[in-house]
């Protein structure tokens, strides 16, 4: 069961990586450790070295707070 979970997780990260390739700056945030795992997954591939990836842990926030959080992050870049 653990191997199946890892395979599903890897497939999901691969799908996200495909989307991330379209951007120069990426901001990963949230409650869980998934953002760190995705960051480590992306760092294994040299293709992502030219993409700026920021990570920040957050508490539970509403959709409006998420939007403001992201806008604030990218305004400071």
C-alpha positions as CSV (number, residue, x, y, z in Angstrom):
1,X,0.0,0.0,0.0
2,X,2.9,2.4,0.8
3,X,4.4,1.8,-2.7
4,X,1.1,2.6,-4.3
5,X,0.8,5.8,-2.3
6,X,4.3,6.8,-3.4
7,X,3.5,6.1,-7.0
8,X,0.4,8.2,-6.9
9,X,2.2,11.0,-5.2
10,X,5.1,10.9,-7.7
11,X,2.5,11.0,-10.6
12,X,0.9,14.1,-9.0
13,X,4.2,15.9,-8.5
14,X,5.1,15.1,-12.1
15,X,1.8,16.6,-13.2
16,X,2.5,19.7,-11.1
17,X,6.0,20.0,-12.5
18,X,4.6,20.1,-16.0
19,X,2.5,23.1,-15.0
20,X,5.3,24.8,-13.1
21,X,7.6,24.8,-16.2
22,X,5.4,27.6,-17.6
23,X,6.4,30.0,-14.9
24,X,9.5,31.9,-13.8
25,X,8.4,32.4,-10.1
26,X,6.5,29.9,-8.1
27,X,5.1,30.3,-4.5
28,X,4.3,27.1,-2.5
29,X,2.4,27.6,0.7
30,X,0.0,25.8,3.0
31,X,-0.4,23.7,6.1
32,X,1.2,20.4,5.2
33,X,4.7,19.2,4.4
34,X,3.6,18.5,0.8
35,X,5.1,21.9,-0.4
36,X,8.5,20.8,1.0
37,X,8.2,17.4,-0.7
38,X,7.3,19.0,-4.0
39,X,10.2,21.4,-3.6
40,X,12.6,18.6,-3.1
41,X,11.1,16.7,-6.0
42,X,11.6,19.7,-8.3
43,X,15.2,20.3,-7.0
44,X,16.2,16.9,-8.2
45,X,15.7,18.0,-11.8
46,X,18.2,20.6,-13.1
47,X,15.4,22.0,-15.4
48,X,13.9,23.8,-12.4
49,X,17.1,25.6,-11.4
50,X,16.2,28.7,-13.4
51,X,12.7,28.9,-11.8
52,X,12.5,30.8,-8.5
53,X,10.6,28.7,-6.0
54,X,9.5,30.2,-2.7
55,X,8.1,28.2,0.2
56,X,6.1,29.4,3.2
57,X,4.1,27.6,5.9
58,X,0.7,29.1,6.7
59,X,-2.1,28.5,9.1
60,X,-5.6,27.7,7.8
61,X,-6.7,30.7,5.7
62,X,-9.8,31.6,3.6
63,X,-9.8,31.9,-0.1
64,X,-9.7,35.7,0.1
65,X,-6.8,35.5,2.5
66,X,-5.0,33.1,0.1
67,X,-5.5,35.6,-2.8
68,X,-4.2,38.5,-0.7
69,X,-1.3,36.4,0.5
70,X,-0.2,35.5,-3.0
71,X,-0.6,39.0,-4.3
72,X,1.4,40.4,-1.4
73,X,4.2,37.8,-2.1
74,X,4.5,38.7,-5.8
75,X,4.3,42.4,-5.2
76,X,7.5,42.1,-3.1
77,X,9.4,40.4,-5.9
